[in-house]
Structures are given as structure tokens and as C-alpha cells.
Amino acid sequence: MAYTPRLSLRGSATLRRLAWFVELPMTKTLEMVMELIAIQTTNAKSGAVCASCRDATKCASCGFNPRQRQR
């Protein structure tokens, strides 16, 4: 799935500074941030994101899948 999100100037600046901090490209940093959010969300409310998901075709590899977290 290739989708290029449009970031606000503030969001882009924030992402850029995080990327500098972790010494990774912005694309890798954005992926890392999303993975961390998936972990935190899954730990806080297991299954909450899954309950509102509209695409069950990616469950096996989804970061919000509680079973995926146990691997």
C-alpha cells in the first residue's frame, strides 16, 4: 500500500526533528512512530482498533493485532 500522507508544516518539522534525533530517514522514523503507537494502543486497549477496522485482509501482519504483538 503506497500512500503519501500530506503533513502540515508543523507535522513535517516535528517528524524531521525526530528523524534527526534517531538518525534515520523521515520515512523510517514515521514507520517507527506508527509502530510505537500500535504497541502502546494494543497494550492499553487490546482489540479496540481491530473492532473498528474495515479491512480484515491484513490481520496476520497488522501491528494492532494482539496476536501479532506476542511474536
Residue pairs with C-beta under 8 A, 6 or more apart in sequence:
7 15
15 26
15 29
15 30
15 33
16 26
18 29
18 33
19 25
19 26
19 28
19 29
22 29
22 32
24 32
34 63
35 63
38 49
38 63
38 64
39 63
39 69
41 48
41 49
41 64
42 49
42 63
42 64
42 65
42 66
42 69
43 69
46 66
47 66
49 64
50 59
50 62
50 64
50 65
50 66
53 62
53 64
59 65
60 68
61 68
62 68
63 69
